[in-house]
Amino acid sequence: MLVLVTMEMLLRVKCLQRLAIPGSVRCLHKDYRRVTPQNFSDYESMKQDFKLEIPEYFNFAKDVLDQWTNIEKAGKKPSNPAFWWISGNGEEVKWSFEELGSLSKKLANILTEACSLQRGDRVIVILPKIPEWWLANVACLRTGTILIPGTPQLTQKDILYRLQSSKAKCIITNDALAPLLVDAVAPKCEHLHCKLMVSKHSRDGWGNIKEMMKHVSDNHTCVRTKHNEMMAIFFTSGTTGLPKMIGHTHSSFGLGLSVNGRFWLDLTPSDVMWNTSDTGWAKSAWSSVFSPWIQGACVFAHHLPRFESTSILQTLSEFPITVFCSAPTAYRMLVQNDMTSYKFKSLKHCVSAGEPINPEVTKQWKNLTGLDIYNGYGQTETVLICGNFKGMKIKPGSMGKASPAFDVKIIDENGNALPPGKEGDIGLQVLPNRPLGLFTHYVDNPSKTASTIRGNFYITGDRGYMDEDGYFWFVARSDDIILSSGYRIGPYEVESVLMEHPSVAESAVVSSPDPVRGEVVKAFVVLNPDYKSQDQEQLKVEIQEHVKKTTAPYKYPRKIEFIEELPKTISGKIKRSELRNKEWNTT
């Protein structure tokens, strides 16, 4: 049991009696049954006792994944695979932790031997939800190279910007992107010298991973990385301005995301976790890599090139998925289906993140499935900031309470904490001690990094308030606030009320110029199909009256425009800025 003792020394967590990091606590139950969720009604004690001791050296591949391999070999882990992938066309891949280790070591050798990459070199990985995406993540950890994920929806211009900005020396992609996008911009990228492709076919100038894996050894020694070395760079989704590069260390996600895995996702080694996030975003790192594997849970993946409600529901019915994570937009689409024929026999826990989730959607989901949706709030720059945790009372529309990782406050323009009920900026205390789970800096952008600090706090860029019970409520991004006749109006509350009207499929609320009030609320609305043939002007009046009756009358949309679809980022977030610019004739 020497391995377990070593892990306990490295990853001692004082308050978590069943955190499943190997050996970190005496939590590896003999039968791994799902015990009663921790009593989160005693929230203050849980938060006060939480502590992660950070070792000088840490590497997630060696110190977590390889330790699960040892536990697996000793027969002390449930028979769940570490990774379970389906294509939707009958293909299926299952890997144990041992198999994941062996295959990722092969790819690690390709990176160091065939590509001559050194520790600290940057690798852009643009792959859909295929098994090689997970291998690339772990291979970068093993070699100490810096992973830079990208969504397959990137354009040629996007890829050029990322290659040039990051100075990446290697790119890993598939045959759909290699010839049309990467080869077109590669000559303009002086640092790029290695191109790897996941394909059944060969291409000049590219290494074929599938072929190379057949001939490379899995004998590889993991690089000994310090906990504060750069591990990954994530590009922001770019809702305003050019995407920024966000740096995370080996410990900020590799250890920091234990908060997500244990408290929010409530995972154990007996669980099968399915997160639908795109591979290009930090949410995939959150819930498709670190959080589940910290806990020894199975990562489930479905290739699904695009979101299909019926495929999602069918998959939840057919496979033993116990924990499901998806964006609020996805839940909105799911509840619009006839779900009576689907039975989710294994599903026990549902979570959502990426944007606030409308209370009406959570109500519909609960009525249809009997399960709550536990909303969480975080950023690419952080791990979970606030969350609704298992066993805690859920207040519909709330982000929940502060996670154990952070001291979260609502602060004013001078950096002072505000009392309950007062709206302000959502901030995380970073002085005198910077918390684990927060990014290091915006790479090559010191002015942007400095702008996030106000007094002793990191400013998230979001506005909200905290109620008397310590629950946090999202109001808006700082630049989304609408000022009308002296009133400050957040779009989220109006959008939530709009969603309760049966005609509304989706909506986005922005400010619109008004000669009397300065600006007023305008709603862009996507109608449900059954309402598209109705009298449009009468329908606008009905929707306005609904909002007036449901929330404060001054918040109702004085302008409504029906549109076929809302503009969104490639990560699925509504681009309110684009709609707002249209209203104000700005760029």
C-alpha positions as CSV (number, residue, x, y, z in Angstrom):
1,M,0.0,0.0,0.0
2,L,3.0,2.3,-0.3
3,V,1.4,4.1,-3.3
4,L,-1.6,5.0,-1.3
5,V,0.5,6.4,1.5
6,T,2.4,8.5,-0.9
7,M,-0.7,9.9,-2.5
8,E,-2.1,10.7,1.0
9,M,1.0,12.7,1.8
10,L,0.6,14.6,-1.5
11,L,-3.1,15.2,-1.6
12,R,-4.4,15.4,2.0
13,V,-7.8,16.9,2.0
14,K,-9.0,17.4,5.6
15,C,-12.7,17.7,5.1
16,L,-13.5,15.2,2.4
17,Q,-14.3,11.8,4.0
18,R,-14.9,10.1,0.7
19,L,-12.9,12.1,-1.9
20,A,-11.7,9.5,-4.3
21,I,-8.3,10.8,-5.2
22,P,-6.3,7.5,-4.8
23,G,-5.3,7.2,-1.2
24,S,-5.8,10.9,-0.5
25,V,-8.4,10.0,2.2
26,R,-9.6,6.7,3.5
27,C,-12.5,6.8,1.1
28,L,-11.9,3.8,-1.1
29,H,-14.8,1.8,0.4
30,K,-14.7,-1.9,0.2
31,D,-17.8,-2.1,-2.0
32,Y,-17.7,1.4,-3.5
33,R,-21.4,1.8,-2.9
34,R,-22.9,5.2,-3.3
35,V,-23.2,6.3,0.3
36,T,-25.5,9.0,1.5
37,P,-24.3,12.4,0.1
38,Q,-22.3,14.5,2.4
39,N,-24.5,16.7,4.6
40,F,-24.2,20.0,2.8
41,S,-26.8,21.5,5.1
42,D,-23.7,22.0,7.3
43,Y,-22.3,24.2,4.6
44,E,-20.2,26.5,6.8
45,S,-18.3,23.6,8.4
46,M,-17.7,22.0,5.1
47,K,-16.3,25.2,3.6
48,Q,-14.2,26.1,6.7
49,D,-12.6,22.6,6.9
50,F,-11.7,22.4,3.3
51,K,-8.0,22.5,2.5
52,L,-5.7,21.2,-0.2
53,E,-2.0,20.9,0.6
54,I,-0.1,21.5,-2.6
55,P,3.1,19.4,-3.2
56,E,6.1,20.9,-4.8
57,Y,5.9,18.5,-7.7
58,F,2.7,17.3,-9.3
59,N,1.6,15.8,-12.5
60,F,-1.9,14.5,-13.0
61,A,-0.9,11.7,-15.3
62,K,1.6,10.2,-12.9
63,D,0.1,11.2,-9.5
64,V,-3.5,10.4,-10.3
65,L,-4.1,8.4,-13.4
66,D,-1.2,6.0,-12.9
67,Q,-2.2,5.5,-9.3
68,W,-5.7,4.5,-10.4
69,T,-3.9,2.0,-12.6
70,N,-2.2,0.5,-9.6
71,I,-5.5,0.4,-7.6
72,E,-7.2,-1.2,-10.6
73,K,-4.5,-3.9,-10.9
74,A,-4.9,-4.6,-7.2
75,G,-8.6,-5.3,-7.8
76,K,-9.7,-2.5,-5.5
77,K,-11.7,-0.6,-8.0
78,P,-15.2,-1.2,-9.6
79,S,-15.1,-2.8,-13.0
80,N,-16.2,0.4,-14.8
81,P,-13.8,1.4,-17.5
82,A,-11.9,4.6,-17.2
83,F,-13.1,5.7,-20.6
84,W,-16.1,4.7,-22.6
85,W,-16.7,6.1,-26.1
86,I,-19.4,5.5,-28.6
87,S,-19.6,6.8,-32.2
88,G,-23.4,6.7,-32.7
89,N,-22.8,4.3,-35.6
90,G,-22.1,1.1,-33.6
91,E,-18.4,1.7,-32.9
92,E,-17.4,1.5,-29.2
93,V,-14.2,2.0,-27.3
94,K,-13.6,1.0,-23.7
95,W,-10.3,1.6,-21.9
96,S,-9.2,0.7,-18.4
97,F,-6.9,3.1,-16.6
98,E,-4.1,0.7,-17.5
99,E,-5.0,0.8,-21.2
100,L,-5.4,4.6,-21.1
101,G,-1.9,4.8,-19.6
102,S,-0.3,2.5,-22.2
103,L,-1.9,4.3,-25.2
104,S,-1.1,7.8,-23.8
105,K,2.5,6.8,-23.3
106,K,2.7,5.8,-26.9
107,L,1.5,9.2,-28.0
108,A,3.8,10.9,-25.5
109,N,6.7,9.1,-27.2
110,I,5.5,10.3,-30.6
111,L,5.5,13.9,-29.3
112,T,9.0,13.7,-27.9
113,E,10.7,11.4,-30.5
114,A,8.9,12.0,-33.8
115,C,8.1,15.7,-33.2
116,S,11.2,16.5,-31.0
117,L,9.0,18.5,-28.6
118,Q,10.5,19.6,-25.3
119,R,9.0,20.3,-22.0
120,G,7.2,23.7,-22.2
121,D,6.6,23.5,-25.9
122,R,3.0,24.3,-27.0
123,V,0.7,21.9,-28.7
124,I,-2.6,22.9,-30.3
125,V,-5.2,20.1,-30.3
126,I,-8.2,20.5,-32.6
127,L,-10.2,17.3,-32.6
128,P,-13.9,16.3,-32.3
129,K,-15.0,14.0,-29.5
130,I,-12.9,11.0,-30.6
131,P,-10.7,8.9,-28.3
132,E,-7.5,10.5,-29.6
133,W,-8.6,13.8,-28.0
134,W,-8.3,12.2,-24.6
135,L,-5.0,10.6,-25.4
136,A,-3.6,13.9,-26.6
137,N,-4.6,15.5,-23.3
138,V,-2.8,12.9,-21.2
139,A,0.2,12.7,-23.6
140,C,0.8,16.4,-23.1
141,L,0.6,16.0,-19.4
142,R,3.2,13.1,-19.5
143,T,5.6,15.2,-21.7
144,G,5.2,18.5,-19.9
145,T,4.1,20.1,-23.1
146,I,1.4,22.7,-22.9
147,L,-2.0,21.7,-24.3
148,I,-4.0,24.3,-26.2
149,P,-7.4,22.9,-27.1
150,G,-9.5,24.2,-30.0
151,T,-13.0,23.4,-31.2
152,P,-13.4,21.8,-34.7
153,Q,-15.7,24.6,-35.5
154,L,-12.8,27.0,-35.8
155,T,-12.4,28.8,-39.2
156,Q,-9.1,29.2,-41.1
157,K,-8.8,32.7,-39.7
158,D,-9.3,31.4,-36.1
159,I,-6.6,28.7,-36.6
160,L,-4.1,31.2,-38.0
161,Y,-4.7,33.5,-35.0
162,R,-4.3,30.7,-32.5
163,L,-1.1,29.3,-34.1
164,Q,0.5,32.7,-34.4
165,S,-0.6,34.0,-30.9
166,S,0.4,30.9,-29.1
167,K,3.6,30.2,-31.0
168,A,2.6,26.5,-31.0
169,K,5.2,24.1,-32.4
170,C,2.8,21.2,-33.0
171,I,-0.8,20.8,-34.1
172,I,-2.9,17.7,-33.8
173,T,-6.1,17.6,-35.8
174,N,-8.0,15.3,-38.2
175,D,-8.3,14.9,-41.9
176,A,-11.3,17.2,-42.1
177,L,-9.3,20.2,-41.0
178,A,-5.8,19.4,-42.1
179,P,-6.0,20.0,-45.8
180,L,-8.6,22.8,-45.9
181,L,-7.6,24.9,-43.0
182,V,-4.3,24.1,-41.4
183,D,-2.2,23.7,-44.6
184,A,-3.6,26.9,-45.9
185,V,-2.2,28.9,-42.9
186,A,0.8,26.8,-41.9
187,P,3.3,28.7,-44.1
188,K,2.5,31.9,-42.1
189,C,3.3,30.2,-38.7
190,E,7.0,30.2,-38.3
191,H,7.0,28.3,-35.0
192,L,5.0,25.3,-36.3
193,H,7.2,22.4,-37.2
194,C,5.2,19.3,-36.5
195,K,1.8,18.4,-37.8
196,L,0.0,15.2,-36.6
197,M,-3.3,14.0,-38.0
198,V,-5.8,11.4,-36.9
199,S,-6.8,9.7,-40.1
200,K,-7.1,6.4,-41.9
201,H,-5.2,8.0,-44.8
202,S,-1.7,9.5,-45.2
203,R,-1.0,13.1,-46.3
204,D,2.3,14.7,-47.2
205,G,3.8,16.7,-44.4
206,W,1.7,15.1,-41.8
207,G,2.4,12.3,-39.3
208,N,-0.5,9.8,-39.1
209,I,-1.1,9.1,-35.5
210,K,-3.1,5.9,-36.1
211,E,-0.2,4.4,-38.1
212,M,2.5,5.7,-35.8
213,M,0.8,4.3,-32.7
214,K,1.2,0.8,-34.2
215,H,5.0,1.0,-34.2
216,V,5.9,3.0,-31.1
217,S,6.7,1.8,-27.6
218,D,4.6,2.5,-24.5
219,N,7.8,2.6,-22.4
220,H,7.7,6.2,-21.2
221,T,8.8,8.0,-18.1
222,C,6.5,10.9,-17.1
223,V,8.2,14.3,-16.8
224,R,8.5,15.5,-13.2
225,T,6.6,18.8,-13.3
226,K,6.4,21.4,-10.6
227,H,2.9,22.1,-9.5
228,N,3.1,25.7,-10.7
229,E,4.4,25.0,-14.2
230,M,2.2,25.9,-17.1
231,M,0.0,23.0,-18.1
232,A,-2.6,24.4,-20.5
233,I,-3.7,27.5,-22.4
234,F,-7.3,28.1,-23.1
235,F,-8.6,30.6,-25.6
236,T,-11.6,32.5,-24.4
237,S,-14.8,32.2,-26.5
238,G,-14.4,35.8,-27.7
239,T,-17.8,37.3,-27.0
240,T,-16.1,40.7,-27.1
241,G,-12.8,41.4,-28.8
242,L,-10.1,38.9,-29.9
243,P,-9.9,35.7,-27.8
244,K,-7.4,35.9,-24.9
245,M,-5.0,33.2,-23.8
246,I,-5.6,31.9,-20.3
247,G,-2.9,30.0,-18.5
248,H,-3.4,27.2,-16.1
249,T,-0.8,25.3,-14.1
250,H,-0.6,21.5,-13.3
251,S,-2.1,22.1,-9.9
252,S,-4.8,24.7,-10.7
253,F,-6.8,22.1,-12.7
254,G,-5.1,18.8,-11.7
255,L,-5.8,19.4,-8.0
256,G,-8.2,22.4,-8.0
257,L,-10.9,20.5,-9.9
258,S,-11.2,18.1,-7.1
259,V,-13.7,20.7,-5.8
260,N,-15.9,20.1,-8.9
261,G,-15.5,16.3,-8.9
262,R,-16.4,15.7,-5.2
263,F,-18.7,18.6,-4.2
264,W,-20.6,19.5,-7.4
265,L,-20.5,16.4,-9.5
266,D,-20.7,14.1,-6.5
267,L,-18.6,11.4,-8.2
268,T,-17.3,8.1,-7.0
269,P,-15.5,5.3,-8.8
270,S,-18.9,3.6,-9.4
271,D,-20.2,6.5,-11.5
272,V,-20.3,6.9,-15.3
273,M,-20.0,10.6,-16.1
274,W,-21.2,12.2,-19.4
275,N,-20.4,15.8,-20.2
276,T,-21.6,17.1,-23.6
277,S,-19.2,20.1,-23.8
278,D,-17.3,20.8,-27.0
279,T,-13.6,19.6,-26.8
280,G,-12.4,23.2,-27.4
281,W,-13.6,24.6,-24.1
282,A,-12.4,24.5,-20.5
283,K,-15.6,22.8,-19.5
284,S,-14.3,19.7,-21.2
285,A,-11.2,19.8,-19.0
286,W,-13.5,20.3,-16.0
287,S,-16.0,17.5,-16.6
288,S,-14.5,15.2,-19.3
289,V,-10.9,14.9,-17.9
290,F,-9.9,16.1,-14.5
291,S,-13.0,16.1,-12.3
292,P,-14.1,12.5,-13.1
293,W,-10.7,10.9,-13.2
294,I,-9.7,12.6,-9.9
295,Q,-12.6,10.6,-8.4
296,G,-11.8,7.4,-10.4
297,A,-15.1,7.7,-12.3
298,C,-15.7,6.5,-15.8
299,V,-15.6,9.3,-18.5
300,F,-18.4,8.6,-21.0
301,A,-18.3,10.3,-24.5
302,H,-20.5,10.3,-27.5
303,H,-19.1,11.5,-30.8
304,L,-22.2,13.5,-31.8
305,P,-20.9,16.1,-34.3
306,R,-23.9,18.3,-33.4
307,F,-26.4,18.5,-30.6
308,E,-29.4,16.2,-31.3
309,S,-32.1,16.0,-28.6
310,T,-33.3,12.6,-29.6
311,S,-29.8,11.2,-29.6
312,I,-29.1,12.6,-26.2
313,L,-32.3,11.2,-24.7
314,Q,-31.7,7.8,-26.3
315,T,-28.2,7.6,-25.0
316,L,-29.3,8.5,-21.5
317,S,-31.8,5.7,-21.7
318,E,-29.6,3.0,-23.2
319,F,-26.3,3.5,-21.2
320,P,-25.7,3.3,-17.5
321,I,-24.9,7.0,-17.2
322,T,-25.3,8.2,-13.6
323,V,-24.1,11.8,-13.8
324,F,-25.1,14.1,-16.7
325,C,-23.7,17.6,-17.4
326,S,-24.8,19.9,-20.2
327,A,-25.4,23.5,-20.9
328,P,-28.7,25.3,-20.1
329,T,-29.4,25.7,-23.8
330,A,-29.2,21.9,-24.1
331,Y,-31.7,21.4,-21.3
332,R,-34.0,23.9,-22.9
333,M,-34.0,21.9,-26.1
334,L,-34.4,18.6,-24.3
335,V,-37.6,19.6,-22.4
336,Q,-39.2,20.6,-25.7
337,N,-39.3,16.9,-26.7
338,D,-41.8,14.3,-25.8
339,M,-39.8,12.5,-23.2
340,T,-42.5,10.1,-22.0
341,S,-41.0,7.1,-23.9
342,Y,-37.5,7.6,-22.4
343,K,-36.6,5.9,-19.1
344,F,-33.3,7.0,-17.4
345,K,-32.8,4.0,-15.1
346,S,-29.3,4.9,-14.0
347,L,-29.3,8.7,-14.0
348,K,-29.0,10.1,-10.5
349,H,-27.4,13.5,-10.8
350,C,-27.8,16.4,-13.3
351,V,-25.7,19.5,-13.5
352,S,-25.5,22.5,-15.7
353,A,-23.0,25.4,-16.3
354,G,-21.9,27.9,-18.9
355,E,-24.7,30.4,-18.3
356,P,-27.6,30.8,-15.8
357,I,-30.3,28.3,-16.2
358,N,-33.9,29.5,-16.3
359,P,-36.1,28.3,-13.4
360,E,-38.8,27.3,-15.8
361,V,-36.4,24.8,-17.5
362,T,-35.4,23.3,-14.2
363,K,-39.1,23.0,-13.2
364,Q,-39.9,21.2,-16.5
365,W,-36.9,18.9,-16.2
366,K,-37.9,17.9,-12.6
367,N,-41.5,17.2,-13.7
368,L,-40.3,15.0,-16.6
369,T,-37.4,13.1,-14.9
370,G,-37.9,13.6,-11.2
371,L,-34.4,15.0,-11.0
372,D,-33.1,18.5,-10.1
373,I,-30.6,20.4,-12.1
374,Y,-27.7,21.5,-10.0
375,N,-26.5,24.7,-11.6
376,G,-22.8,25.7,-11.2
377,Y,-20.9,28.9,-12.0
378,G,-17.3,29.2,-13.1
379,Q,-15.1,30.6,-15.8
380,T,-12.3,29.5,-18.1
381,E,-10.1,31.3,-15.6
382,T,-11.3,29.3,-12.6
383,V,-12.6,26.0,-11.2
384,L,-16.2,26.1,-9.7
385,I,-16.9,29.5,-8.1
386,C,-20.4,28.8,-6.9
387,G,-22.6,25.8,-7.1
388,N,-25.7,24.0,-5.9
389,F,-24.3,21.0,-4.1
390,K,-25.9,17.6,-3.4
391,G,-28.1,17.7,-0.3
392,M,-28.4,21.5,-0.4
393,K,-31.7,23.3,-0.9
394,I,-31.9,24.6,-4.4
395,K,-33.2,28.1,-5.0
396,P,-34.4,28.1,-8.7
397,G,-32.4,30.6,-10.7
398,S,-29.6,30.9,-8.1
399,M,-26.0,29.9,-8.7
400,G,-25.9,28.3,-5.3
401,K,-23.3,29.1,-2.6
402,A,-19.5,29.7,-2.9
403,S,-17.5,26.6,-3.6
404,P,-14.9,25.5,-0.9
405,A,-12.1,26.7,-3.2
406,F,-12.9,30.4,-3.1
407,D,-13.9,33.2,-0.8
408,V,-16.5,34.9,-3.0
409,K,-17.8,38.4,-2.4
410,I,-20.0,41.0,-4.0
411,I,-17.9,44.1,-4.2
412,D,-18.2,47.8,-5.1
413,E,-16.1,49.9,-7.4
414,N,-13.6,50.5,-4.6
415,G,-13.1,46.8,-3.8
416,N,-15.2,46.8,-0.7
417,A,-17.5,43.9,0.1
418,L,-21.2,44.7,-0.1
419,P,-23.9,43.4,2.2
420,P,-26.6,40.9,1.2
421,G,-29.1,42.2,-1.3
422,K,-26.8,44.8,-2.9
423,E,-25.8,44.3,-6.5
424,G,-22.1,44.6,-7.4
425,D,-19.2,42.8,-9.1
426,I,-18.6,39.1,-8.3
427,G,-15.1,38.9,-6.9
428,L,-12.8,36.2,-5.5
429,Q,-10.3,37.1,-2.7
430,V,-6.8,36.6,-4.0
431,L,-4.8,38.6,-1.4
432,P,-2.9,37.9,0.8
433,N,-3.1,34.3,-0.5
434,R,-4.0,33.4,-4.1
435,P,-6.4,30.4,-4.1
436,L,-5.8,27.2,-5.9
437,G,-8.0,26.8,-9.0
438,L,-7.4,30.3,-10.4
439,F,-5.6,30.9,-13.6
440,T,-2.1,32.4,-13.5
441,H,-2.4,35.2,-16.1
442,Y,-3.5,36.2,-19.5
443,V,-0.6,35.0,-21.6
444,D,1.3,37.9,-23.2
445,N,-1.2,40.4,-21.9
446,P,0.0,41.9,-18.6
447,S,-2.4,44.9,-18.8
448,K,-5.4,42.6,-19.1
449,T,-4.1,40.5,-16.2
450,A,-3.6,43.6,-14.1
451,S,-7.1,44.9,-14.9
452,T,-8.7,41.9,-13.2
453,I,-7.5,42.9,-9.8
454,R,-9.4,45.4,-7.6
455,G,-8.1,45.7,-4.1
456,N,-7.8,42.2,-2.7
457,F,-10.1,40.7,-5.3
458,Y,-10.0,39.1,-8.7
459,I,-13.0,40.5,-10.7
460,T,-14.8,38.0,-12.7
461,G,-16.4,40.5,-15.0
462,D,-19.9,39.4,-13.9
463,R,-22.4,41.2,-11.8
464,G,-24.6,39.7,-9.2
465,Y,-25.8,39.8,-5.6
466,M,-25.9,37.5,-2.5
467,D,-29.1,37.0,-0.6
468,E,-29.4,36.7,3.2
469,D,-28.9,32.9,3.1
470,G,-25.5,33.2,1.2
471,Y,-26.9,32.2,-2.2
472,F,-25.4,34.0,-5.2
473,W,-27.6,35.3,-8.0
474,F,-26.3,36.2,-11.4
475,V,-27.4,39.6,-12.9
476,A,-25.4,40.0,-16.1
477,R,-22.0,40.4,-17.6
478,S,-20.8,43.8,-16.6
479,D,-21.2,45.3,-20.0
480,D,-24.7,43.7,-20.5
481,I,-26.4,45.8,-17.8
482,I,-29.3,48.0,-19.1
483,L,-29.8,51.4,-17.7
484,S,-33.3,52.7,-18.3
485,S,-34.8,55.8,-16.6
486,G,-32.4,55.3,-13.7
487,Y,-33.2,51.6,-13.3
488,R,-30.5,49.0,-13.7
489,I,-31.9,45.9,-15.5
490,G,-30.1,42.6,-16.0
491,P,-31.0,40.7,-19.1
492,Y,-31.1,37.3,-17.4
493,E,-34.1,37.9,-15.3
494,V,-36.1,39.2,-18.2
495,E,-35.0,36.3,-20.4
496,S,-36.1,33.9,-17.6
497,V,-39.6,35.4,-17.5
498,L,-39.8,35.3,-21.3
499,M,-39.0,31.6,-21.3
500,E,-42.1,31.0,-19.2
501,H,-44.3,32.2,-22.1
502,P,-45.3,29.2,-24.3
503,S,-44.5,31.0,-27.5
504,V,-40.9,31.6,-26.6
505,A,-38.2,29.0,-27.6
506,E,-35.2,31.3,-27.0
507,S,-34.6,34.9,-26.3
508,A,-31.8,37.5,-25.8
509,V,-32.3,40.8,-24.1
510,V,-30.2,43.9,-24.8
511,S,-30.4,47.7,-24.4
512,S,-31.9,49.8,-27.2
513,P,-31.7,53.6,-27.6
514,D,-34.7,55.6,-26.6
515,P,-35.1,59.4,-26.8
516,V,-36.9,59.7,-23.5
517,R,-35.5,56.9,-21.3
518,G,-32.0,56.9,-22.7
519,E,-32.2,53.2,-23.3
520,V,-34.9,50.6,-23.0
521,V,-35.2,46.8,-22.8
522,K,-35.4,45.1,-26.2
523,A,-36.0,41.3,-26.6
524,F,-35.0,39.3,-29.6
525,V,-37.2,36.3,-29.6
526,V,-37.1,33.0,-31.4
527,L,-40.7,31.6,-31.5
528,N,-41.8,28.0,-31.0
529,P,-43.1,26.7,-34.4
530,D,-46.7,26.6,-33.3
531,Y,-46.8,30.4,-32.8
532,K,-45.1,31.5,-36.0
533,S,-48.4,31.8,-37.9
534,Q,-50.1,33.9,-35.3
535,D,-50.6,37.7,-35.5
536,Q,-47.2,39.0,-34.7
537,E,-48.2,42.4,-33.2
538,Q,-50.8,40.8,-31.0
539,L,-48.3,38.2,-29.8
540,K,-45.8,41.0,-28.9
541,V,-48.5,42.6,-26.7
542,E,-49.2,39.2,-25.0
543,I,-45.6,38.6,-24.3
544,Q,-45.1,42.2,-22.9
545,E,-48.1,41.8,-20.6
546,H,-46.8,38.4,-19.4
547,V,-43.5,40.0,-18.4
548,K,-45.2,42.9,-16.7
549,K,-47.3,40.6,-14.5
550,T,-44.4,38.3,-13.7
551,T,-41.6,40.7,-12.8
552,A,-41.2,44.4,-12.0
553,P,-43.1,46.3,-14.7
554,Y,-40.1,48.6,-15.5
555,K,-38.2,45.5,-16.8
556,Y,-40.6,44.5,-19.5
557,P,-39.3,44.7,-23.1
558,R,-40.7,47.8,-24.7
559,K,-39.3,46.5,-28.0
560,I,-39.6,43.0,-29.3
561,E,-38.2,41.6,-32.5
562,F,-38.9,38.1,-33.7
563,I,-36.0,36.4,-35.4
564,E,-35.3,32.9,-36.8
565,E,-32.1,32.3,-34.7
566,L,-29.9,34.1,-32.2
567,P,-26.3,34.8,-32.9
568,K,-24.0,32.6,-30.8
569,T,-20.4,31.9,-30.3
570,I,-19.0,28.5,-31.4
571,S,-19.4,27.4,-27.8
572,G,-23.1,28.1,-27.9
573,K,-23.2,31.3,-25.9
574,I,-25.5,34.0,-27.1
575,K,-23.6,37.0,-28.5
576,R,-25.6,39.8,-26.9
577,S,-22.9,42.2,-27.9
578,E,-23.7,41.6,-31.6
579,L,-27.4,42.4,-31.0
580,R,-26.6,45.4,-28.8
581,N,-24.2,46.8,-31.5
582,K,-27.0,46.4,-34.1
583,E,-29.3,48.4,-31.9
584,W,-26.8,51.2,-31.3
585,N,-25.3,51.1,-34.8
586,T,-21.8,50.5,-33.4
587,T,-19.1,47.9,-34.3
